[in-house]
Amino acid sequence: MKINSISLDKAVSDGPIDAFSHLLLGDSPSLAEVLEYLASLRTADPRYRYLCTLDDAGQCRYTSMHASDDARIALYEDEDPATPEDALAARERSLAHVIAQLEHSSHRLEWSALAGTLMCNDADIKALVAANATPDLIVDDVVCVQQVPVDRDDLLIAALPNGYFSADWDIFQNHALIRHLQERYDYRLFGLGASWLGFQRDRAPSPAEANALVVDLQRVYAAGTDDTWSQLATTLATRTTLLLGYTEGFSEQLP
């Protein structure tokens, strides 16, 4: 895995995401390598949390740019920043605004509101099994790591809002999912791609915990056969990671 730092002026002018862009992990890193490096970053500087891109970083950036224009979370400023430091400060103000909307606005959703709201089919549920069994399938050749000044893992979604198309889960739906998985099952958000979300917990769930999680996910995705969901539960009981699609046709992102 090749590691390249991103200076603030380059992050502001060239991303690859925005002013929070901190590092690029290249040479097709494995998910295990990415997670190990994210852990080292958190240990070295606990003032920040770190969010990495997953599948198709370019498309993820593009849809996030449009998702950020959603009137419920958009924050427009009159003047263009004069310096990279001004641009970072503006980005931090925007982050604070999105967090406030997630935390306190009338748009905030609960987990129960997600049931059956994502347009998906049996092929998508089979893709959940494949991606969780072989998580490197959804890691791009180059991964961007965002350094985000938030004090909770669930708030990382505010740094990279996504779910732009009407058939996708939007940022409020994704945040409801993220909160539920953290509060009920101790999964922390660590990654976001064009179609997939990545979560991690400290140890693999027990078979009973994995089965309970799958029952919850069945209600939400409202597709797939019992056999496919059973395969997913068996897989999750052996792993500390959880990968979930959040867009229409998320199975299409698998090679």
VODO-974599 format. One record per residue (C-alpha): x, y, z. Coordinates in Angstrom, 2 decimals, always signed. Layout:
R      xx      yy      zz
R       X       Y       Z
...
This chain:
R      xx      yy      zz
R   +0.00   +0.00   +0.00
R   +1.38   +3.39   -1.01
R   +0.66   +6.32   +1.33
R   +0.65   +9.92   +0.08
R   -0.17  +12.87   +2.30
R   -2.28  +15.72   +0.92
R   -1.31  +19.27   +1.80
R   -4.07  +21.72   +2.70
R   -3.61  +23.85   -0.41
R   -3.85  +20.77   -2.63
R   -6.86  +19.45   -0.68
R   -8.63  +22.75   -1.23
R   -7.74  +23.11   -4.91
R   -7.75  +19.51   -6.06
R   -9.42  +17.38   -3.42
R   -9.76  +14.61   -4.30
R  -12.79  +15.22   -2.08
R  -12.50  +18.58   -0.30
R  -10.52  +20.49   +2.33
R  -10.78  +17.55   +4.74
R   -8.82  +15.29   +2.35
R   -5.80  +14.09   +4.33
R   -4.18  +11.06   +2.67
R   -4.32   +8.84   -0.39
R   -3.81   +5.11   +0.02
R   -2.76   +3.71   -3.34
R   -1.64   +0.51   -5.07
R   -5.02   -1.20   -4.55
R   -4.95   -1.49   -0.75
R   -6.87   -4.27   +0.94
R   -9.62   -3.35   +3.38
R   -7.56   -4.88   +6.20
R   -4.65   -2.56   +5.33
R   -6.95   +0.46   +5.20
R   -8.53   -0.33   +8.57
R   -5.16   -0.92  +10.22
R   -3.95   +2.45   +8.96
R   -7.11   +4.25  +10.07
R   -6.60   +2.82  +13.55
R   -3.04   +4.15  +13.63
R   -4.28   +7.61  +12.60
R   -6.86   +7.68  +15.40
R   -4.21   +6.67  +17.92
R   -1.72   +9.27  +16.68
R   -4.19  +12.18  +16.72
R   -7.42  +11.54  +18.66
R   -8.67  +15.08  +17.97
R  -10.04  +13.77  +14.68
R  -11.99  +10.88  +13.26
R  -11.22   +9.44   +9.86
R  -13.54   +8.50   +7.01
R  -12.30   +6.65   +3.94
R  -13.79   +6.26   +0.50
R  -14.78   +2.78   -0.68
R  -16.21   +1.97   -4.11
R  -15.73   +4.46   -6.97
R  -14.30   +7.48   -5.17
R  -14.86   +9.75   -8.19
R  -18.57   +8.97   -8.40
R  -18.82   +9.25   -4.62
R  -17.41  +12.78   -4.76
R  -19.71  +13.73   -7.65
R  -22.92  +12.54   -6.00
R  -21.87  +14.01   -2.65
R  -21.39  +17.40   -4.29
R  -24.99  +17.29   -5.51
R  -26.35  +15.75   -2.31
R  -24.78  +18.65   -0.40
R  -27.02  +21.06   -2.34
R  -30.09  +19.54   -0.66
R  -31.94  +22.50   +0.84
R  -32.17  +20.67   +4.17
R  -28.39  +20.75   +4.67
R  -26.97  +23.32   +2.23
R  -25.04  +26.28   +3.62
R  -24.06  +28.95   +1.12
R  -21.62  +31.75   +1.89
R  -21.39  +35.06   +0.05
R  -17.62  +35.28   -0.45
R  -15.13  +32.80   -1.86
R  -12.37  +31.90   +0.61
R   -9.20  +33.93   +0.05
R   -6.73  +31.36   +1.42
R   -6.61  +27.59   +1.98
R   -7.06  +28.25   +5.69
R  -10.20  +30.27   +4.95
R  -11.47  +27.41   +2.77
R  -10.91  +24.93   +5.59
R  -12.73  +27.22   +8.03
R  -15.66  +27.47   +5.59
R  -15.70  +23.70   +5.27
R  -15.80  +23.38   +9.05
R  -18.76  +25.78   +9.23
R  -20.59  +23.72   +6.63
R  -19.85  +20.55   +8.60
R  -21.24  +22.12  +11.78
R  -24.40  +23.14   +9.93
R  -24.99  +19.63   +8.57
R  -24.40  +18.13  +12.02
R  -26.96  +20.52  +13.51
R  -29.49  +19.43  +10.90
R  -28.83  +15.74  +11.59
R  -29.06  +16.24  +15.34
R  -31.86  +18.70  +15.86
R  -33.94  +19.31  +12.76
R  -37.39  +18.03  +11.93
R  -35.76  +15.99   +9.16
R  -34.07  +13.63  +11.63
R  -35.33  +10.07  +11.17
R  -35.56   +6.98  +13.33
R  -34.53   +3.48  +12.27
R  -38.13   +2.28  +11.91
R  -38.72   +4.78   +9.09
R  -36.29   +2.93   +6.78
R  -38.28   -0.26   +6.26
R  -38.80   -0.93   +2.57
R  -37.60   +2.53   +1.48
R  -34.60   +1.41   -0.62
R  -35.38   +0.05   -4.08
R  -33.49   -3.25   -4.21
R  -33.92   -6.85   -5.36
R  -32.64  -10.36   -4.71
R  -29.44   -9.68   -6.67
R  -28.62   -6.84   -4.29
R  -28.99   -9.12   -1.26
R  -26.70  -11.68   -2.89
R  -24.26   -8.81   -3.37
R  -24.38   -8.13   +0.38
R  -23.24  -11.71   +0.95
R  -20.47  -11.46   -1.66
R  -19.16   -8.09   -0.44
R  -19.11   -9.10   +3.21
R  -17.41  -12.41   +2.40
R  -14.81  -10.68   +0.20
R  -14.72   -7.02   +1.30
R  -11.85   -6.06   -1.01
R  -14.42   -6.19   -3.83
R  -15.65   -2.72   -2.89
R  -12.31   -1.04   -2.18
R  -11.17   +1.23   -5.01
R   -7.62   +1.19   -6.38
R   -6.97   +4.47   -4.54
R   -8.64   +5.31   -1.23
R   -9.01   +8.88   +0.04
R   -8.90   +9.37   +3.80
R  -10.79  +12.36   +5.18
R   -9.63  +13.87   +8.48
R  -12.80  +15.16  +10.12
R  -13.15  +17.24  +13.32
R  -16.11  +15.42  +14.86
R  -16.43  +13.81  +18.28
R  -18.66  +10.86  +17.33
R  -18.32   +8.24  +14.60
R  -21.94   +8.57  +13.46
R  -21.30  +12.24  +12.60
R  -18.68  +11.32   +9.98
R  -21.55  +11.08   +7.47
R  -21.90  +14.87   +7.76
R  -18.48  +15.28   +6.13
R  -19.48  +13.40   +2.99
R  -23.27  +13.62   +2.51
R  -24.51  +11.19   -0.09
R  -27.59   +9.53   -1.48
R  -28.32  +11.96   -4.28
R  -30.82  +10.08   -6.46
R  -34.44   +9.75   -5.39
R  -34.29   +5.95   -5.13
R  -31.24   +6.07   -2.81
R  -31.13   +6.54   +0.93
R  -30.31  +10.19   +1.61
R  -28.10  +11.54   +4.40
R  -30.92  +11.48   +6.98
R  -31.83   +7.89   +6.15
R  -28.17   +6.88   +6.18
R  -27.70   +8.59   +9.54
R  -30.65   +6.67  +10.99
R  -29.05   +3.44   +9.78
R  -25.64   +4.42  +11.16
R  -27.03   +5.35  +14.59
R  -29.01   +2.12  +14.87
R  -26.05   -0.07  +13.95
R  -23.85   +1.72  +16.48
R  -26.37   +1.83  +19.33
R  -27.70   -1.71  +18.91
R  -24.73   -3.63  +17.53
R  -21.59   -1.52  +18.25
R  -20.73   -1.04  +14.57
R  -18.90   +2.24  +13.85
R  -18.95   +3.95  +10.47
R  -15.52   +4.06   +8.84
R  -16.12   +4.30   +5.09
R  -18.43   +5.56   +2.38
R  -18.38   +4.97   -1.35
R  -20.61   +5.72   -4.29
R  -23.00   +2.93   -3.28
R  -21.69   +1.26   -0.12
R  -21.22   +2.06   +3.56
R  -18.52   +0.43   +5.71
R  -18.79   -0.37   +9.43
R  -16.50   -2.02  +11.95
R  -16.80   -3.32  +15.50
R  -14.14   -4.45  +17.97
R  -14.92   -8.16  +17.67
R  -16.98  -10.36  +15.41
R  -20.61  -10.71  +16.54
R  -21.75  -13.95  +18.09
R  -24.02  -16.13  +15.92
R  -27.01  -14.87  +17.94
R  -25.99  -11.23  +17.42
R  -25.42  -11.82  +13.71
R  -28.85  -13.44  +13.38
R  -30.52  -10.53  +15.18
R  -28.73   -8.05  +12.92
R  -29.85   -9.92   +9.81
R  -33.46   -9.90  +11.01
R  -33.21   -6.10  +11.30
R  -31.64   -5.80   +7.86
R  -34.30   -8.03   +6.28
R  -36.97   -5.62   +7.46
R  -35.12   -2.67   +5.98
R  -34.11   -4.11   +2.60
R  -37.36   -6.06   +2.07
R  -35.84   -8.36   -0.57
R  -33.83  -11.56   -0.80
R  -34.49  -15.17   +0.17
R  -34.18  -16.65   +3.66
R  -31.28  -18.76   +2.42
R  -29.35  -15.70   +1.21
R  -29.90  -13.87   +4.51
R  -28.80  -17.00   +6.40
R  -25.56  -16.99   +4.40
R  -25.03  -13.35   +5.36
R  -25.53  -14.12   +9.07
R  -22.99  -16.93   +8.86
R  -20.48  -14.63   +7.17
R  -20.94  -11.73   +9.61
R  -20.32  -14.01  +12.60
R  -16.74  -14.44  +11.35
R  -15.90  -10.77  +10.67
R  -15.56   -7.46  +12.47
R  -16.69   -5.53   +9.37
R  -20.12   -4.93   +7.86
R  -20.68   -3.58   +4.35
R  -24.11   -2.33   +3.27
R  -25.42   -0.82   +0.06
R  -27.38   +2.43   +0.22
R  -28.21   +3.19   -3.43
R  -30.54   +1.70   -6.00
R  -28.75   -1.13   -7.80
R  -25.79   -1.19   -5.39
R  -24.95   -4.71   -6.57
R  -23.79   -3.18   -9.86
R  -20.73   -1.75   -8.11
R  -19.32   -5.24   -7.59
R  -16.89   -6.43  -10.29
